[in-house]
Amino acid sequence: MLSVPLSETKRALLRIALPAVAGFLGLIAYELVNIFWIARLGTDSLAGVAAACHWLWMLESIMMATTVGCSTLVAQSVGAGDAASGHDAVRESAHLSLAVSAALAVAGWLAAPGILGWMGLSPTAHDAGVSYLRILLVLLPVLHLILLSDGVFNAHGDTRTVVLLMTAALLVNAVLDPILIFGWFGLPAFGPAGAALATACGWLVGLSLRAAFLRRRGYIPPLAAFLTPGAKFFSRIFQIGAPTAASRIIWSSVYPLLTTLITRFGMSPLAGMTIGHRLESFAYFTCSGFSIATAAIIGQRMGRRDFAGAKDAAFEARTLISWILIPMSLVFILAPEPLLSLLSKDPETVAHGAAYLRRIGLLETFLGWELVFEGAFSGVGNTRPYMWISVPLTLGRYPAAYLCVAVLGFGINSIWWCVAVSTLLKGVLMSWAFRRTQGRALV
């Protein structure tokens, strides 16, 4: 299918990336099911949950301060054949993760009504968003440990196991969604909060399965060892993870900022972008799968001190993802309406979602470049160049969109153009910067 020669490196990338992409596709399917049921509650409920999800994504971005660093250290320990260091990195990362997520959960619970009110939501949308977000905040440490566990599997190149475990948890979510949202089988109808309860149940099942399989594979020490404190890798974990987390925090925070501009045009553009986002996630998570594969292969080669091979792998990954994204981009540009109509029957919502996808689709290839090189910078343990490119360009989306909408009087589509052009710039500049980066094995 690909018109590029499949070298040994490309085959290794595909071997790790394709199961990861399959797992993400399962996640997309769940999210689409989630939206399908929530949309039956009305446009305002969908907009409120979408606003809450933007803040949840921001919290997940903060969590990357520990998960990315852990994954890089584990990958390098695999390449170096030093399992003990990998176990220590996982144990210490788990301690850091629990502390970080507990603090975030408390702060988020207190701030939820204010931050969602600031986004300009209608009263119905605001109430839906608060109820949804607060339930998930209670179990935020569980989500953090899930993300950490997946990073450990990925560092070993074991993305197939992640797919199986993710699928089991997502099936729990999907089955419980309509039951808890609408009160089937005599249960109370929780509305948007029911979707959050279904997700929380899936998280608990997912973490339990991950812990069992991590131990069975020997990727983590005995569970009793997690009671032993240690700080050998604390600084290295944050050194690698903090720049990536900072970049993702900015990415996540910009969408709530953009929401304050989008809602000037009503709730339908926000609902349309939300559905468009979920459809775009087919491309995004495909890129994320190749980002995971790139980080794993480069990290393992760094552990073996194969610096030249590590850098070559990144550019082979860029070639692969470029070819893979072309058909997805064409679908977004040429036929977005049939896809959107599967999830919403509101013509205005569909029209806004189609306008979003068409503009994003024109430059979608560069999203692949951006995420592949995010994985590459993580693998070499030098994430600061990625941060210096990603943060200003992502943050710049809001002032650019504000200028277009509030000053120049352009319409809603100008916001989508600001997102698309910034993606182009990030992909090109990260490709350029990685050629000049230096990395060092940290294990």
NUSE-388795 format. One line per 3 residues: their letters; for each residue x, y, z of C-alpha. Coordinates in steps of 0.2 Angstrom, whole numbers, plus 5000, padded with zeros to 4 digits. Example, Ala and Ser with C-alpha at 12.3 -4.5 7.8 and 13.67 -1.06 7.14 Angstrom:
AS> 5062,4978,5039 ~ 5068,4995,5036
END
This chain:
MLS> 5000,5000,5000 ~ 5014,5012,5004 ~ 5025,5017,4989
VPL> 5040,5018,4999 ~ 5053,5005,5002 ~ 5051,4996,5019
SET> 5068,4996,5027 ~ 5072,4986,5043 ~ 5068,5002,5053
KRA> 5052,5005,5044 ~ 5046,4988,5047 ~ 5051,4990,5066
LLR> 5041,5006,5066 ~ 5026,4998,5059 ~ 5027,4983,5070
IAL> 5026,4995,5086 ~ 5015,5008,5078 ~ 5001,4998,5070
PAV> 4995,4990,5086 ~ 4996,5007,5095 ~ 4985,5014,5081
AGF> 4973,5000,5082 ~ 4971,5003,5101 ~ 4969,5022,5098
LGL> 4955,5017,5085 ~ 4946,5008,5098 ~ 4947,5024,5109
IAY> 4940,5034,5095 ~ 4926,5022,5093 ~ 4922,5024,5111
ELV> 4923,5043,5110 ~ 4911,5043,5095 ~ 4899,5032,5104
NIF> 4900,5043,5119 ~ 4896,5058,5108 ~ 4882,5049,5100
WIA> 4873,5046,5116 ~ 4877,5063,5124 ~ 4871,5072,5108
RLG> 4854,5064,5111 ~ 4853,5075,5127 ~ 4855,5091,5116
TDS> 4867,5103,5108 ~ 4870,5112,5125 ~ 4874,5096,5134
LAG> 4887,5091,5120 ~ 4895,5108,5121 ~ 4896,5107,5140
VAA> 4905,5090,5140 ~ 4916,5096,5126 ~ 4922,5111,5136
ACH> 4925,5099,5151 ~ 4935,5088,5140 ~ 4947,5102,5135
WLW> 4951,5104,5154 ~ 4953,5086,5156 ~ 4965,5086,5141
MLE> 4975,5100,5150 ~ 4976,5089,5166 ~ 4982,5074,5155
SIM> 4995,5086,5148 ~ 5002,5090,5165 ~ 5003,5072,5169
MAT> 5016,5070,5154 ~ 5029,5078,5166 ~ 5030,5060,5174
TVG> 5024,5048,5160 ~ 5035,5054,5146 ~ 5051,5054,5157
CST> 5047,5037,5163 ~ 5044,5030,5146 ~ 5060,5037,5139
LVA> 5070,5030,5154 ~ 5062,5013,5152 ~ 5066,5012,5134
QSV> 5084,5017,5136 ~ 5085,5004,5150 ~ 5079,4991,5138
GAG> 5092,4996,5125 ~ 5105,4995,5138 ~ 5099,4978,5145
DAA> 5097,4986,5163 ~ 5081,4980,5169 ~ 5084,4986,5187
SGH> 5086,5004,5182 ~ 5069,5002,5172 ~ 5060,4995,5187
DAV> 5067,5010,5198 ~ 5061,5023,5185 ~ 5044,5015,5185
RES> 5042,5014,5204 ~ 5048,5032,5206 ~ 5037,5039,5192
AHL> 5022,5030,5200 ~ 5026,5040,5217 ~ 5027,5056,5208
SLA> 5012,5053,5197 ~ 5001,5050,5212 ~ 5006,5066,5221
VSA> 5004,5076,5205 ~ 4987,5069,5201 ~ 4980,5070,5218
ALA> 4985,5089,5219 ~ 4977,5092,5202 ~ 4961,5083,5207
VAG> 4958,5094,5222 ~ 4962,5110,5213 ~ 4951,5105,5198
WLA> 4936,5101,5209 ~ 4937,5118,5217 ~ 4940,5127,5201
APG> 4927,5118,5189 ~ 4912,5130,5190 ~ 4923,5145,5188
ILG> 4933,5139,5173 ~ 4918,5132,5164 ~ 4908,5148,5168
WMG> 4923,5159,5160 ~ 4921,5149,5144 ~ 4904,5158,5140
LSP> 4894,5142,5141 ~ 4875,5143,5142 ~ 4868,5138,5159
TAH> 4863,5120,5153 ~ 4880,5118,5145 ~ 4889,5124,5161
DAG> 4880,5112,5172 ~ 4883,5097,5161 ~ 4901,5101,5160
VSY> 4903,5103,5179 ~ 4895,5087,5183 ~ 4905,5078,5170
LRI> 4922,5085,5175 ~ 4920,5083,5194 ~ 4916,5065,5193
LLV> 4931,5061,5183 ~ 4942,5072,5194 ~ 4939,5060,5209
LLP> 4948,5046,5199 ~ 4961,5057,5191 ~ 4975,5047,5200
VLH> 4969,5031,5192 ~ 4970,5039,5175 ~ 4987,5045,5178
LIL> 4993,5028,5183 ~ 4985,5021,5167 ~ 4994,5033,5156
LSD> 5010,5029,5165 ~ 5007,5010,5163 ~ 5004,5012,5144
GVF> 5021,5022,5143 ~ 5030,5007,5151 ~ 5022,4995,5138
NAH> 5026,5006,5124 ~ 5044,5008,5130 ~ 5046,4989,5128
GDT> 5038,4990,5111 ~ 5023,4980,5118 ~ 5009,4990,5110
RTV> 4999,4974,5107 ~ 4995,4971,5125 ~ 4990,4989,5127
VLL> 4977,4987,5113 ~ 4970,4972,5122 ~ 4968,4980,5139
MTA> 4962,4996,5131 ~ 4949,4987,5122 ~ 4942,4978,5137
ALL> 4941,4994,5147 ~ 4932,5004,5132 ~ 4919,4990,5130
VNA> 4915,4993,5149 ~ 4913,5011,5145 ~ 4903,5009,5129
VLD> 4891,4996,5137 ~ 4888,5007,5153 ~ 4886,5024,5143
PIL> 4867,5023,5138 ~ 4863,5013,5154 ~ 4869,5027,5165
IFG> 4865,5042,5154 ~ 4847,5037,5151 ~ 4843,5026,5166
WFG> 4840,5010,5157 ~ 4835,4994,5167 ~ 4827,5004,5181
LPA> 4843,5014,5185 ~ 4842,5033,5188 ~ 4845,5043,5172
FGP> 4861,5053,5176 ~ 4862,5063,5160 ~ 4880,5069,5156
AGA> 4886,5063,5173 ~ 4881,5046,5168 ~ 4894,5047,5154
ALA> 4907,5051,5166 ~ 4902,5037,5178 ~ 4904,5025,5163
TAC> 4921,5032,5160 ~ 4926,5030,5178 ~ 4921,5012,5178
GWL> 4932,5009,5163 ~ 4947,5017,5171 ~ 4946,5006,5186
VGL> 4944,4990,5175 ~ 4959,4996,5164 ~ 4971,5000,5178
SLR> 4968,4983,5187 ~ 4971,4974,5170 ~ 4987,4984,5167
AAF> 4994,4981,5184 ~ 4992,4962,5182 ~ 5000,4961,5164
LRR> 5014,4973,5169 ~ 5019,4962,5183 ~ 5017,4946,5172
RGY> 5028,4953,5158 ~ 5041,4958,5171 ~ 5040,4976,5166
IPP> 5038,4982,5184 ~ 5045,4976,5201 ~ 5034,4966,5213
LAA> 5019,4977,5219 ~ 5026,4978,5236 ~ 5042,4986,5230
FLT> 5031,5002,5226 ~ 5030,5005,5245 ~ 5048,5008,5245
PGA> 5053,5027,5243 ~ 5067,5033,5231 ~ 5072,5048,5222
KFF> 5086,5042,5210 ~ 5077,5047,5194 ~ 5066,5061,5200
SRI> 5077,5075,5192 ~ 5079,5065,5176 ~ 5060,5061,5175
FQI> 5056,5079,5176 ~ 5070,5084,5164 ~ 5063,5074,5150
GAP> 5045,5075,5154 ~ 5043,5094,5159 ~ 5046,5102,5142
TAA> 5034,5090,5133 ~ 5021,5093,5147 ~ 5023,5112,5145
SRI> 5020,5110,5126 ~ 5005,5099,5129 ~ 4998,5111,5143
IWS> 4999,5126,5131 ~ 4990,5115,5117 ~ 4976,5110,5129
SVY> 4974,5128,5137 ~ 4973,5136,5120 ~ 4957,5127,5115
PLL> 4947,5134,5131 ~ 4954,5151,5126 ~ 4948,5148,5108
TTL> 4931,5142,5115 ~ 4928,5160,5122 ~ 4929,5166,5104
ITR> 4920,5152,5096 ~ 4905,5154,5108 ~ 4902,5172,5101
FGM> 4895,5163,5086 ~ 4884,5151,5097 ~ 4884,5134,5103
SPL> 4883,5125,5086 ~ 4901,5130,5081 ~ 4907,5123,5097
AGM> 4897,5107,5095 ~ 4903,5106,5076 ~ 4921,5108,5081
TIG> 4919,5095,5095 ~ 4913,5082,5082 ~ 4926,5087,5070
HRL> 4939,5085,5083 ~ 4933,5067,5086 ~ 4934,5063,5067
ESF> 4951,5071,5066 ~ 4957,5060,5080 ~ 4958,5046,5067
AYF> 4973,5056,5060 ~ 4979,5062,5077 ~ 4980,5045,5085
TCS> 4988,5037,5069 ~ 5001,5050,5071 ~ 5002,5046,5090
GFS> 5005,5028,5086 ~ 5020,5032,5076 ~ 5026,5045,5089
IAT> 5026,5030,5102 ~ 5035,5019,5090 ~ 5048,5033,5086
AAI> 5051,5036,5104 ~ 5053,5018,5108 ~ 5065,5014,5094
IGQ> 5075,5029,5097 ~ 5076,5027,5115 ~ 5082,5009,5114
RMG> 5095,5014,5101 ~ 5101,5028,5113 ~ 5102,5015,5126
RRD> 5114,5005,5114 ~ 5123,5022,5111 ~ 5118,5021,5092
FAG> 5115,5039,5090 ~ 5116,5039,5071 ~ 5103,5025,5070
AKD> 5092,5034,5082 ~ 5091,5050,5071 ~ 5089,5040,5055
AAF> 5073,5032,5063 ~ 5065,5048,5065 ~ 5066,5053,5047
EAR> 5060,5036,5041 ~ 5045,5038,5053 ~ 5042,5055,5045
TLI> 5041,5047,5028 ~ 5029,5034,5033 ~ 5017,5045,5042
SWI> 5017,5057,5027 ~ 5011,5044,5015 ~ 4998,5037,5028
LIP> 4990,5054,5031 ~ 4986,5058,5013 ~ 4970,5048,5011
MSL> 4964,5054,5028 ~ 4967,5072,5022 ~ 4957,5069,5006
VFI> 4942,5063,5015 ~ 4942,5078,5027 ~ 4943,5089,5012
LAP> 4931,5081,5000 ~ 4918,5072,5010 ~ 4917,5078,5028
EPL> 4898,5080,5029 ~ 4893,5061,5028 ~ 4904,5057,5042
LSL> 4898,5072,5053 ~ 4880,5067,5049 ~ 4882,5050,5057
LSK> 4885,5059,5074 ~ 4873,5074,5073 ~ 4857,5078,5064
DPE> 4858,5097,5067 ~ 4862,5104,5050 ~ 4871,5119,5058
TVA> 4882,5108,5068 ~ 4887,5098,5053 ~ 4890,5113,5043
HGA> 4902,5120,5056 ~ 4911,5104,5058 ~ 4913,5102,5039
AYL> 4921,5119,5038 ~ 4933,5114,5052 ~ 4938,5098,5044
RRI> 4941,5105,5027 ~ 4953,5118,5033 ~ 4962,5106,5045
GLL> 4963,5093,5031 ~ 4973,5104,5020 ~ 4988,5104,5031
ETF> 4986,5088,5041 ~ 5002,5080,5035 ~ 5012,5092,5046
LGW> 5002,5086,5061 ~ 5011,5069,5058 ~ 5028,5078,5057
ELV> 5025,5087,5073 ~ 5020,5071,5083 ~ 5033,5060,5075
FEG> 5047,5073,5081 ~ 5039,5074,5098 ~ 5042,5056,5100
AFS> 5060,5058,5092 ~ 5065,5072,5104 ~ 5058,5061,5119
GVG> 5068,5046,5113 ~ 5084,5055,5113 ~ 5080,5063,5130
NTR> 5081,5081,5124 ~ 5064,5088,5124 ~ 5068,5106,5126
PYM> 5070,5110,5107 ~ 5052,5103,5104 ~ 5046,5114,5118
WIS> 5054,5130,5111 ~ 5045,5127,5095 ~ 5028,5120,5101
VPL> 5024,5132,5115 ~ 5025,5149,5105 ~ 5017,5143,5090
TLG> 5003,5134,5099 ~ 5000,5148,5111 ~ 5000,5160,5096
RYP> 4984,5152,5090 ~ 4974,5163,5102 ~ 4980,5180,5098
AAY> 4980,5176,5080 ~ 4962,5170,5081 ~ 4957,5185,5092
LCV> 4964,5197,5079 ~ 4954,5189,5065 ~ 4938,5188,5075
AVL> 4938,5203,5087 ~ 4948,5216,5078 ~ 4947,5212,5059
GFG> 4929,5205,5060 ~ 4932,5189,5051 ~ 4920,5174,5053
INS> 4922,5158,5063 ~ 4932,5150,5049 ~ 4947,5161,5052
IWW> 4949,5152,5069 ~ 4951,5135,5060 ~ 4964,5143,5048
CVA> 4974,5149,5063 ~ 4975,5131,5070 ~ 4979,5124,5053
VST> 4993,5136,5049 ~ 5001,5134,5066 ~ 5002,5115,5063
LLK> 5011,5118,5047 ~ 5024,5129,5055 ~ 5027,5117,5070
GVL> 5029,5102,5058 ~ 5042,5110,5047 ~ 5052,5118,5061
MSW> 5053,5102,5072 ~ 5059,5093,5057 ~ 5073,5106,5055
AFR> 5077,5107,5073 ~ 5079,5088,5075 ~ 5092,5087,5062
RTQ> 5103,5098,5074 ~ 5098,5091,5090 ~ 5110,5082,5102
GRA> 5105,5068,5114 ~ 5113,5057,5127 ~ 5108,5041,5135
LV> 5102,5044,5153 ~ 5102,5026,5159
END
